[in-house]
Every structure is written in structure tokens, then in C-alpha cells.
Amino acid sequence: MPLPWSTELAGRIEEHVISSDLLRGNPLGDPYERPLLVYTPPGYDDAPDRRYPSVYVIQGYTGHVAMWRGRSPFRQPFPETADAMFARAEAPPAIVAYVDAWTAYCGSQFVDSPGTGTTTPTCATKWSLGWTPGTGRSPMRHTGRSRASRAAASAR
């Protein structure tokens, strides 16, 4: 059973801030600089030439990136669950980027709307797409998108 306060990851999560020209000057005055949490799997530093697929995970409507670390009784946060899957080799290793899309109205920058200033299709994934830790450790092509009840992920 997971501890109620935290667990040590087999991989690691780095905190970054990205700047988005697509969000600069948006009508809601939402920040164009956004937090980005980036998970790298166990063994990432051991093979500096290895390339990894990336999965971009986005929170649901009214969510923000810090909520991924939220805890509730008897439930492991998603980043820890994903890390455990990578550590047990139940999934191929991947870079996982947790993207923030909070708006002034609790909305989502993932919704393309002139009201939020995000008129580029799949805006939030486009302004974060291409970011990889260390430069170039992930292929630069979009291969699919998946939607789930709590979040959507865009894999490349």
C-alpha cells in the first residue's frame, strides 16, 4: 500500500517553466510562462544517446499541473503509478511531460477558442510540443492522441 504522503520515484520529475508565444497577450491575461513537469524514466542518464518516446499528459477541465501531485487516502498519484509501471518494465520507458493549461476562468488552454486566445488547434500541446529534456532525446513527430476520462495525452 502506498504511503499517504509520498514515495521515492525510480525515475525523476524535473520542474521547468516554458514560455509560449501562442499564449502571449491572450484576452484573459493568463500567463504565457507555464510550469512544465517532466518525468524521465529509470536509466535515463545511463544512456545519453538513447531516444525515448514522449507522452504529453494534460489535466482535465478546471485542473492545473500541480494537481497531478495531489494525494487522497489510499490512492497513488498518477506520476507515481506511471513511474512504478516503468520501474517494473510493464511499459516501455518514456519521457512524460505534465503540461499546465489553467485559465482565469478555470478553463483549459487545450480548448481552442478566441475567448482564451488559443486559436491554434490543440494549442497547449503545440506550445509544449518539441520540449524535451536535454535537447533532442525524443523523436520529433506526432504519432497519436488519446483521451481518457480524467486527462488526455498526446504522444509523439
C-alpha positions in Angstrom: 0.0 0.0 0.0 1.4 3.5 -0.9 2.4 5.8 1.9 -0.1 8.6 2.5 2.5 11.4 2.0 5.0 10.3 -0.7 7.1 7.7 -2.2 10.6 7.7 -3.8 10.5 7.5 -7.6 12.6 5.1 -9.7 12.8 7.9 -12.3 12.7 11.6 -11.6 10.5 14.6 -12.2 12.1 17.9 -13.1 10.3 21.3 -12.8 10.6 23.7 -15.7 9.0 26.9 -17.0 8.2 27.2 -20.7 7.4 30.5 -22.5 4.7 30.4 -25.1 4.4 32.9 -27.9 0.9 31.4 -28.6 -0.3 32.5 -25.2 1.5 35.8 -25.0 -1.1 38.6 -25.0 -4.2 36.3 -24.7 -7.5 38.0 -23.9 -7.8 36.6 -20.4 -4.4 37.9 -19.4 -3.4 34.3 -18.5 0.4 33.8 -18.1 2.4 32.9 -21.2 5.0 31.4 -19.0 3.8 28.0 -17.7 5.1 25.3 -15.4 6.0 22.0 -17.0 6.8 18.9 -15.0 9.0 16.4 -16.9 9.4 12.8 -15.9 12.4 10.9 -17.1 12.4 7.1 -16.6 14.9 4.9 -14.7 18.1 4.6 -16.5 17.6 7.8 -18.5 21.1 9.2 -17.6 22.8 5.9 -18.2 22.4 6.0 -22.0 22.8 9.6 -23.2 22.4 8.7 -26.8 19.1 6.8 -26.4 16.0 8.3 -27.7 12.6 8.0 -25.9 9.0 8.4 -26.9 7.3 11.3 -25.1 3.8 11.4 -23.7 2.2 14.8 -23.0 -0.3 14.5 -20.2 -2.9 17.2 -19.8 -5.2 17.7 -16.8 -9.0 17.8 -17.1 -11.2 20.9 -17.3 -10.7 23.1 -14.2 -7.4 21.4 -13.4 -3.8 22.6 -13.2 -0.5 20.9 -13.4 0.1 20.9 -9.6 -2.9 18.7 -9.1 -1.0 15.7 -10.6 0.9 15.5 -7.3 -2.3 15.6 -5.2 -3.0 12.8 -2.8 -6.1 11.3 -1.5 -6.4 8.4 1.0 -5.4 5.0 -0.4 -4.8 6.3 -3.8 -1.4 6.8 -5.5 -0.9 10.0 -7.6 -0.7 9.3 -11.3 3.1 10.2 -11.7 3.9 7.6 -9.0 1.7 5.0 -10.7 3.4 5.7 -14.1 6.8 5.6 -12.5 6.0 2.2 -10.9 5.0 0.8 -14.3 8.2 2.0 -15.9 10.3 0.6 -13.0 8.6 -2.8 -13.3 9.1 -2.8 -17.1 5.3 -3.0 -17.6 5.6 -0.2 -20.1 8.5 0.8 -22.4 10.4 3.7 -20.9 9.2 7.1 -22.0 9.5 10.8 -21.1 6.3 12.1 -19.6 5.5 15.8 -19.8 2.8 17.2 -17.5 1.6 20.3 -19.2 -0.3 23.2 -17.5 -3.3 24.8 -19.2 -5.0 26.7 -16.4 -7.1 29.8 -17.4 -8.5 32.7 -15.4 -11.9 31.1 -15.6 -10.7 27.6 -14.5 -11.0 26.6 -18.1 -8.4 25.0 -20.3 -5.9 26.2 -22.8 -6.5 22.9 -24.5 -9.8 24.2 -25.8 -9.3 26.2 -29.0 -11.2 29.4 -28.5 -10.7 33.1 -29.4 -12.1 33.8 -25.9 -9.0 32.4 -24.3 -6.7 33.4 -27.2 -5.9 29.8 -28.1 -6.9 29.6 -31.7 -4.3 27.1 -32.8 -5.6 23.6 -33.0 -4.6 21.6 -29.9 -2.9 24.8 -28.6 -1.4 23.6 -25.3 0.2 20.6 -26.8 1.6 22.7 -29.7 3.2 25.2 -27.3 4.8 22.5 -25.3 5.5 20.1 -28.2 9.1 19.8 -29.0 10.3 20.3 -25.5 12.5 17.5 -24.4 14.9 17.5 -21.5 18.5 17.9 -22.6 17.6 18.7 -26.3 16.6 16.0 -28.8 16.2 12.9 -26.7 12.7 12.3 -28.2 11.6 11.8 -31.8 10.1 15.0 -33.3 7.0 13.6 -34.8 3.4 13.4 -33.6 2.0 9.9 -33.8 -1.3 10.0 -32.0 -3.6 11.3 -29.4 -5.6 9.5 -26.7 -8.4 10.8 -24.5 -9.4 9.4 -21.1 -12.0 10.4 -18.6 -9.6 12.5 -16.4 -6.9 13.5 -18.9 -5.8 13.4 -22.4 -2.4 12.6 -23.6 -0.7 13.4 -26.9 2.1 11.0 -27.7 4.9 11.6 -30.2 
